[in-house]
Amino acid sequence: MASSTTTSSTINVSCRGVTKRFPSRVALAGIDLDVPQGQALAIVGRSGCGKSTLLRLISGLDTPTTGTIAIDGEHLRGINSKARVMFQDACLFPWKRLQANVMLGLTEYALELSSKALERVGLAGRAADWPNMISGGQRQRVSLARALASQPELLLLDEPLGALDALTRLDMQRLIESVWTQQRFTMILITHDVEEAVALADRVMVMDHGRWVSSHDVPLERPRDRDSAAFIDIKRAVLQSVMHDGKAGGATADIQHARSA
Amino acid sequence: MEQLAQDFYQRDAAPPSRAPQEAGPTPAAVSASEPATAVTLPGYRPGRMLPRVLGTAARLGRHGLGWVVPLLVVGVWELASRLGYLPTRILPSPLHVVTVGIAMTLHGQLLHHFWVSMQRALASLAIGGVLGLTLGLTTGLFRGAEIALDSSFQMLRTIPSLAMIPLAILWFGIGEECKLFLMVLGVFFPLYITAFNGVRSIDPRLIEVGRIYGLNRWQLIRHALLPAAAPHLLVGLRLALGFMWINLIVVETIATDSGIGYMVNNAREFMQTDIIVLGICIYALMGKAADSLTRLLERRLLRWNTQFGGM
C-alpha cells in the first residue's frame, strides 16, 4: 500500500473509542478516527455495518453511547454546526422553491450565497421552481447546493448518489470532485460503491460490524482515470477487504495505519 | 422564434405567480434534456404555449360542466311545476322561489335573518377555529401536551355535538350562548384532529435536516412543521365548515326569533313552502360558498403540492 499522502497538521474530526449501542444491536464497537483538515475520506462497508451511524454521530444528530468526538479539537455537544449533511434522499422542503431551500439556515447574504450555490450546480435558471417539478438527479444537485451554500468546513455525505441512475451518478461524482477540489473542505463520504469511493477519496476505510477492517490511501492524480492499473489495484484491494469481512491478512496492520493517519 | 424564446426566459426568470401544475409537460421534458440544457438555457422550453392554452380551455370547460347537472335539475323542476305535476303546496317552482327571495330582500327581512345567521357562523368559526388550531398544534408539537390533553379530546370527540343540546340548554339557556357553544363544538374537533395529525405527518428526516442547518425550535415550526400541516388543516377546515352548517341549521330551530333557520321554521307554521325552499337554498349557497373559498385557499397555499387529479 502506498505511503501516507501529505496531510496538513490540523485534525478536523477526531473520534476516540466511539461506541453506539441500540437496544437490539451494537452499531459501533469502539471506533477511532482522525480526519485531517481538507481530506476526502470514504467509508465503505456492507449495509448495516455501522457507517451511517458513525456519520450521524459526527453530525451531532445522535450521541455516542461511550467515547468522544471532537471537531477542531472541541468536544462535540449537540448539533455539529460546522457540518453539512447530504442524505441518500435529497430531503428538500417541498413547500419551498429551490432558492428558498438552498437559503435554509443562511443568515447573512442568503440570497447571494444561495444564487451562487445554485449556479455552481448548474441550476441557476430553476431557482423559482418547486422541488416536485425537477428530476431526482436535479433534486440531489439542489441538496448539494444547499450543503455548500454556507461554505461548510465539513461535508458529510451519506450515500448521496445511491438512488441515482448510473449516468447521473457519474455526473454527480464529477461535480462533487470539482467542488471539493475548489473549496477543499473536509469530506466524509459513506458509500457501498467501491469505485465511487476510490474515485473521490484520498483515503478509503472499510468498516464491518462496527469496526475498522482496513484503510487504503489513494495517491492518484485527479481527475482519476478509472481504467488505470493503479486505480484498479486499489479498487480490488478495497473490494477484497469488504468481501472478506476482515479475515484477510494484513488487516491489523491496516487498522494501526488508520489510527495513526 | 427568437423573441419567443426571450419571452419564455424572461417569464421564468421571475418567480412564477401561477400554479406550477399548469406547466403540465415540464418535468418530463426537462429531465430528458438534463443536465446540459439546464445549464445553458435555463428557462427556455419550446412548445409550452399550446399546452398552456389547451389546459386553460379544458379547465374552464370542466368548471362549466360542473353546472350542467344542477341546471338541468332546476329546469326539469320548473317545467314540472308549470305543467302542474308539482303542486305549489308541496314544492313551489324555482322561479317563484326567486321572486319571493327578491321580495323579501327588498322588504329587508331576508337580509336581517341572513346577517344574524352569518354572525353566528363567523363567531363560531373564529372561536372554534382558534381553539382547535392552537390546541391541535400544541398537542401535535409537544409530547407533554399530547400526554396531558389528547386522550381527553379523543374521548370527547366521539360524542356527537348535537347530543349535547339538552345539556347546553340547561347550562346556557336558549340564548345565543347555547347556539354558539354547539356550533363551536362542531368546528373545534375537525380542526383539532387535523392540526394534530398534520404536525405529526411530517417526514422526520426534514426535521433532522432543519436541525443540521441550524434552525431553532421556532424556525422549525415555521419552516417545517406548519407548512407540512397545512394540507391537513385545509381538509380540517372544510370538514369544520360542514359540521358548522349542520349545527347552525339545528340550533336555529331550537328557539330563536331570527336567523335563516327561524325564518324557515316560522314559514312551516304558515305552510309557506316557498320561504322554506328559499331558506334551504340559502343554506346550500352558503355552504357552497364556504367550500369554494377553502378550495381557493388550498390552491393559493398548496401550490407546491401536486395531487392526483382523478382519472
Interface residues (C-beta under 8 A of the other chain):
Chain A: S59 G60 L61 I79 N80 S81 A83 R84 V85 F87 D89 C91 F93 P94 W95 K96 R97 L104 G105 G122 L123 A124 G125 R126 A128 D129 W130 P131 N132 M133 I134 S135 G137 Q138 R141 R146 T168 D171
Chain B: D12 A13 A14 P15 P16 P20 A23 T26 P27 V30 S31 E34 P35 A38 V39 L41 P42 G43 D203 R205 L206 E208 V209 G210 R211 I212 Y213 G214 L215 H223 A224 P227 A228 A230 R303 W304 N305 T306
